[in-house]
Amino acid sequence: MDRESALELLGNKQFFKLKSELQEMNPADIAALVEEMYGSDEFDEKNLIMLYRILPKELAAETFTYMESDKQMMLINAFSDKELRDVIDELYLDDTVDMIEEMPANLVSRILKNTDSETRKQINELLNYPKDSAGSVMTTEFVYLRRDITVKEAFEQIRKIGLVKETVYTCYVISTHRRLVGIVTVLDMLVADEDTLIKDIMETNVISVNTHDDREDVAKTMSKYDFAAIPVVDNEDRMVGIITFDDAMDVLQEENTEDFAKMAAVVPAEDGYFRTSVFDHAKSRIPWLLILMLSATLTGWISSQFEAQIALIPMLVSFMPMIMGTGGNCGSQSSTLIIRGMALEEIRLKDFFKVVFKEFRVAILCAVTLAVVNGLRVLIVYKDVSLALVIALSLIGTVVIAKLVGAALPMLAKALHLDPAIMANPLISTVVDSCSLLIYFSVASAILHI
Amino acid sequence: MDRESALELLGNKQFFKLKSELQEMNPADIAALVEEMYGSDEFDEKNLIMLYRILPKELAAETFTYMESDKQMMLINAFSDKELRDVIDELYLDDTVDMIEEMPANLVSRILKNTDSETRKQINELLNYPKDSAGSVMTTEFVYLRRDITVKEAFEQIRKIGLVKETVYTCYVISTHRRLVGIVTVLDMLVADEDTLIKDIMETNVISVNTHDDREDVAKTMSKYDFAAIPVVDNEDRMVGIITFDDAMDVLQEENTEDFAKMAAVVPAEDGYFRTSVFDHAKSRIPWLLILMLSATLTGWISSQFEAQIALIPMLVSFMPMIMGTGGNCGSQSSTLIIRGMALEEIRLKDFFKVVFKEFRVAILCAVTLAVVNGLRVLIVYKDVSLALVIALSLIGTVVIAKLVGAALPMLAKALHLDPAIMANPLISTVVDSCSLLIYFSVASAILHI
């Protein structure tokens, strides 16, 4: 169903038809439809609540988890305590926690008031994990089994509790002290005899992560091993939760978005583009603009040292943008590839010399090509061999320096435990711009005898 | 086990100890260990083959799938036909196809010769899907059920064939014409009575994709709905395969890597950093460097139009890098955020005016801040009100234009069905650089009366 027909059904109060059409849809699509409808004038908070109440209880709760937090807040404000409890019962614990993190304090306390004491305790624990930790993305809803039960008993447990767990297909075998001793999959149990003991078919060589591990590292680990879920243990090695593949995928996408922002000299924002206010956008962009602008003072100072030469041959100025631009592009090509390679763990610190040597050879090939093309262009347009030589030699020097700086600085930043994506940016552009101008004017002075 | 102790055990021919240590490891880690060892002088092709043969058959085959393709080739070259068949039997079909795509023709034909005719047919079909299509990442190994069987019969089928299927937890219900009519999860079956018919518990509202859909769109769909697997149908609506979450994760990471490359003005390479040769690196970087270098001719031409003014006040040149650099940074901030927003489908074409208006307001805040800071700096350093005014006004004009161009061009590219990440790059830098210089020299001419 598209936005127009949904609005029409709602406008004509054809709720029965609307309900039957919505029931055929996936909750993620209903939530997307609500977002679209919300943009139109005919759809307001009242409509949102009405539409929500049309949905069958379970579908309503699932749709709720896919909505933006502002819509969630409107709904919670309108909910009776009974409705609120219904939703929270349907939500997975980690989704509840995600939701609570976005809510103002009065709604949070209302939500917590409507959960049972066990859930409330778990929510509070999850809320206390640092923002980028594994604990903050895990869920405490997993199936655990004792090692001495049979496959048949295990299946009975799964039947009883499976529907409220985020995944049942990997079950975790824990000791009396809640220590993780093995994992067993539903497939293992399906192919085993029903009287087999869990401890006889469990895999004891288990890879787990700690609640305080970085969530990005955990997501990468899961991607490396193709895990659908990974167990999370606390500092005493007790099993406290699992992280599922869908959350790992979201983490990887968010971290990528952060890296894009950093490389564009933007302080990463918490929210999406539209949900970040104009003021917050400006606040996240101004710091690097200021730093980069003031560091360009150095470049300005260098070019001011050559004012005498410029006054003699003003045409020199017209090649400045090209030389500096090419240097900048070469540097950012190298730094981006290296930073990405390090993020994907393909490039490691011990590869430093291998990388620098590779970039050096790539730089030579690029430099010679650019120098020949532009040298010939200058020769043809200006019919001036010396000028063509100045441009060609400056390009070679600039390209090589830019690529070496672009390769080395991100790795040095990493060696100093700084974020390569952030630190490399201003340093590279300042260093490369300065080097480009120094090379250009020095070569020009030498060859043109000025 | 780390690299050093593995090399030592291998060197001392302590194969029994080596084997027992390797057996405790995960195949992905063994493959990583092999890659590390391969870097050392003491480890050659012979060691690789020896180490491989130490491993138990199943672990060996699993480890094989995680190896780099050059190691895979060495091993295949050394394999007997029997060993080759063992490996191929253990591999999932999509992994076999991935491997074949990297191999020279003689190895491909040897691999195909050692598969049974049904597998060979499926491999050939998978090889024929276009590179970025859903068909190219799917596997044909999934569990399908008839709708008229009972849960008990379904479990018997899963027990029989489950171990060679990539996932059994979602089963696909197909009609006699291989049309997908529903899906049923193992959990649904576990909680149902064993005499229930599959058709009574299957979900008929199934989201599927076509073999020719773009693999990135498919991965995004899976991430949106939190699917562990998605069914793939052909043009006649027959079910031909599934795509699993681990491959979707890989696709998203690869596409992100491509986007990083494009934004750094690099033609995306097929392979990782080290596996791409120096020559191929140069080939993927030179095109954009050339285009950007030659388009900077326009900027050069603009500055040459102001040679008279420059000759009068050579100091004007020293602010050029700062003005152009700030313009470039502002433009790439906007374009990167917009391109990423479009890639994540948060920003759509219909949001054009909303985005441009938002960027305009952000630009005003950034522009005023930068203008005030740098205007004051110039006033203090040069004690020249007119010059400070020139710099401040030029910055305001440059920042606003750069942000509007940076916001609008990627969206226009998308509207013209061009890749925003590629098209935006050269155009934005050319337009922004030219505008910056025009604004700067015009403002300077007007205020300084030159």
Boltz contact constraints between the chains, C-beta under 6 A:
constraints:
  - contact:
      token1: [A, 24]
      token2: [B, 205]
      max_distance: 6.0
  - contact:
      token1: [A, 28]
      token2: [B, 224]
      max_distance: 6.0
  - contact:
      token1: [A, 28]
      token2: [B, 225]
      max_distance: 6.0
  - contact:
      token1: [A, 158]
      token2: [B, 190]
      max_distance: 6.0
  - contact:
      token1: [A, 159]
      token2: [B, 190]
      max_distance: 6.0
  - contact:
      token1: [A, 159]
      token2: [B, 191]
      max_distance: 6.0
  - contact:
      token1: [A, 162]
      token2: [B, 187]
      max_distance: 6.0
  - contact:
      token1: [A, 168]
      token2: [B, 187]
      max_distance: 6.0
  - contact:
      token1: [A, 169]
      token2: [B, 169]
      max_distance: 6.0
  - contact:
      token1: [A, 186]
      token2: [B, 186]
      max_distance: 6.0
  - contact:
      token1: [A, 187]
      token2: [B, 162]
      max_distance: 6.0
  - contact:
      token1: [A, 187]
      token2: [B, 168]
      max_distance: 6.0
  - contact:
      token1: [A, 190]
      token2: [B, 158]
      max_distance: 6.0
  - contact:
      token1: [A, 190]
      token2: [B, 159]
      max_distance: 6.0
  - contact:
      token1: [A, 191]
      token2: [B, 159]
      max_distance: 6.0
  - contact:
      token1: [A, 205]
      token2: [B, 24]
      max_distance: 6.0
  - contact:
      token1: [A, 223]
      token2: [B, 249]
      max_distance: 6.0
  - contact:
      token1: [A, 224]
      token2: [B, 28]
      max_distance: 6.0
  - contact:
      token1: [A, 225]
      token2: [B, 28]
      max_distance: 6.0
  - contact:
      token1: [A, 226]
      token2: [B, 246]
      max_distance: 6.0
  - contact:
      token1: [A, 245]
      token2: [B, 245]
      max_distance: 6.0
  - contact:
      token1: [A, 246]
      token2: [B, 226]
      max_distance: 6.0
  - contact:
      token1: [A, 249]
      token2: [B, 223]
      max_distance: 6.0
  - contact:
      token1: [A, 249]
      token2: [B, 249]
      max_distance: 6.0
  - contact:
      token1: [A, 256]
      token2: [B, 256]
      max_distance: 6.0
  - contact:
      token1: [A, 257]
      token2: [B, 340]
      max_distance: 6.0
  - contact:
      token1: [A, 260]
      token2: [B, 336]
      max_distance: 6.0
  - contact:
      token1: [A, 260]
      token2: [B, 340]
      max_distance: 6.0
  - contact:
      token1: [A, 264]
      token2: [B, 332]
      max_distance: 6.0
  - contact:
      token1: [A, 264]
      token2: [B, 333]
      max_distance: 6.0
  - contact:
      token1: [A, 264]
      token2: [B, 336]
      max_distance: 6.0
  - contact:
      token1: [A, 265]
      token2: [B, 329]
      max_distance: 6.0
  - contact:
      token1: [A, 266]
      token2: [B, 333]
      max_distance: 6.0
  - contact:
      token1: [A, 272]
      token2: [B, 346]
      max_distance: 6.0
  - contact:
      token1: [A, 273]
      token2: [B, 341]
      max_distance: 6.0
  - contact:
      token1: [A, 273]
      token2: [B, 346]
      max_distance: 6.0
  - contact:
      token1: [A, 273]
      token2: [B, 347]
      max_distance: 6.0
  - contact:
      token1: [A, 278]
      token2: [B, 361]
      max_distance: 6.0
  - contact:
      token1: [A, 278]
      token2: [B, 362]
      max_distance: 6.0
  - contact:
      token1: [A, 281]
      token2: [B, 362]
      max_distance: 6.0
  - contact:
      token1: [A, 282]
      token2: [B, 362]
      max_distance: 6.0
  - contact:
      token1: [A, 282]
      token2: [B, 365]
      max_distance: 6.0
  - contact:
      token1: [A, 282]
      token2: [B, 366]
      max_distance: 6.0
  - contact:
      token1: [A, 285]
      token2: [B, 333]
      max_distance: 6.0
  - contact:
      token1: [A, 285]
      token2: [B, 366]
      max_distance: 6.0
  - contact:
      token1: [A, 286]
      token2: [B, 366]
      max_distance: 6.0
  - contact:
      token1: [A, 286]
      token2: [B, 369]
      max_distance: 6.0
  - contact:
      token1: [A, 289]
      token2: [B, 329]
      max_distance: 6.0
  - contact:
      token1: [A, 289]
      token2: [B, 370]
      max_distance: 6.0
  - contact:
      token1: [A, 292]
      token2: [B, 329]
      max_distance: 6.0
  - contact:
      token1: [A, 293]
      token2: [B, 326]
      max_distance: 6.0
  - contact:
      token1: [A, 293]
      token2: [B, 370]
      max_distance: 6.0
  - contact:
      token1: [A, 296]
      token2: [B, 321]
      max_distance: 6.0
  - contact:
      token1: [A, 296]
      token2: [B, 322]
      max_distance: 6.0
  - contact:
      token1: [A, 296]
      token2: [B, 325]
      max_distance: 6.0
  - contact:
      token1: [A, 299]
      token2: [B, 321]
      max_distance: 6.0
  - contact:
      token1: [A, 300]
      token2: [B, 318]
      max_distance: 6.0
  - contact:
      token1: [A, 300]
      token2: [B, 319]
      max_distance: 6.0
  - contact:
      token1: [A, 300]
      token2: [B, 321]
      max_distance: 6.0
  - contact:
      token1: [A, 300]
      token2: [B, 322]
      max_distance: 6.0
  - contact:
      token1: [A, 303]
      token2: [B, 317]
      max_distance: 6.0
  - contact:
      token1: [A, 303]
      token2: [B, 318]
      max_distance: 6.0
  - contact:
      token1: [A, 304]
      token2: [B, 318]
      max_distance: 6.0
  - contact:
      token1: [A, 307]
      token2: [B, 314]
      max_distance: 6.0
  - contact:
      token1: [A, 310]
      token2: [B, 314]
      max_distance: 6.0
  - contact:
      token1: [A, 310]
      token2: [B, 317]
      max_distance: 6.0
  - contact:
      token1: [A, 311]
      token2: [B, 314]
      max_distance: 6.0
  - contact:
      token1: [A, 314]
      token2: [B, 307]
      max_distance: 6.0
  - contact:
      token1: [A, 314]
      token2: [B, 310]
      max_distance: 6.0
  - contact:
      token1: [A, 314]
      token2: [B, 311]
      max_distance: 6.0
  - contact:
      token1: [A, 317]
      token2: [B, 303]
      max_distance: 6.0
  - contact:
      token1: [A, 317]
      token2: [B, 310]
      max_distance: 6.0
  - contact:
      token1: [A, 317]
      token2: [B, 317]
      max_distance: 6.0
  - contact:
      token1: [A, 318]
      token2: [B, 300]
      max_distance: 6.0
  - contact:
      token1: [A, 318]
      token2: [B, 303]
      max_distance: 6.0
  - contact:
      token1: [A, 318]
      token2: [B, 304]
      max_distance: 6.0
  - contact:
      token1: [A, 319]
      token2: [B, 300]
      max_distance: 6.0
  - contact:
      token1: [A, 321]
      token2: [B, 296]
      max_distance: 6.0
  - contact:
      token1: [A, 321]
      token2: [B, 299]
      max_distance: 6.0
  - contact:
      token1: [A, 321]
      token2: [B, 300]
      max_distance: 6.0
  - contact:
      token1: [A, 322]
      token2: [B, 296]
      max_distance: 6.0
  - contact:
      token1: [A, 322]
      token2: [B, 300]
      max_distance: 6.0
  - contact:
      token1: [A, 325]
      token2: [B, 296]
      max_distance: 6.0
  - contact:
      token1: [A, 326]
      token2: [B, 293]
      max_distance: 6.0
  - contact:
      token1: [A, 329]
      token2: [B, 265]
      max_distance: 6.0
  - contact:
      token1: [A, 329]
      token2: [B, 289]
      max_distance: 6.0
  - contact:
      token1: [A, 329]
      token2: [B, 292]
      max_distance: 6.0
  - contact:
      token1: [A, 332]
      token2: [B, 264]
      max_distance: 6.0
  - contact:
      token1: [A, 333]
      token2: [B, 264]
      max_distance: 6.0
  - contact:
      token1: [A, 333]
      token2: [B, 266]
      max_distance: 6.0
  - contact:
      token1: [A, 333]
      token2: [B, 285]
      max_distance: 6.0
  - contact:
      token1: [A, 336]
      token2: [B, 260]
      max_distance: 6.0
  - contact:
      token1: [A, 336]
      token2: [B, 264]
      max_distance: 6.0
  - contact:
      token1: [A, 340]
      token2: [B, 257]
      max_distance: 6.0
  - contact:
      token1: [A, 340]
      token2: [B, 260]
      max_distance: 6.0
  - contact:
      token1: [A, 341]
      token2: [B, 273]
      max_distance: 6.0
  - contact:
      token1: [A, 346]
      token2: [B, 272]
      max_distance: 6.0
  - contact:
      token1: [A, 346]
      token2: [B, 273]
      max_distance: 6.0
  - contact:
      token1: [A, 347]
      token2: [B, 273]
      max_distance: 6.0
  - contact:
      token1: [A, 361]
      token2: [B, 278]
      max_distance: 6.0
  - contact:
      token1: [A, 362]
      token2: [B, 278]
      max_distance: 6.0
  - contact:
      token1: [A, 362]
      token2: [B, 281]
      max_distance: 6.0
  - contact:
      token1: [A, 362]
      token2: [B, 282]
      max_distance: 6.0
  - contact:
      token1: [A, 365]
      token2: [B, 282]
      max_distance: 6.0
  - contact:
      token1: [A, 366]
      token2: [B, 282]
      max_distance: 6.0
  - contact:
      token1: [A, 366]
      token2: [B, 285]
      max_distance: 6.0
  - contact:
      token1: [A, 366]
      token2: [B, 286]
      max_distance: 6.0
  - contact:
      token1: [A, 369]
      token2: [B, 286]
      max_distance: 6.0
  - contact:
      token1: [A, 370]
      token2: [B, 289]
      max_distance: 6.0
  - contact:
      token1: [A, 370]
      token2: [B, 293]
      max_distance: 6.0
  - contact:
      token1: [A, 433]
      token2: [B, 321]
      max_distance: 6.0
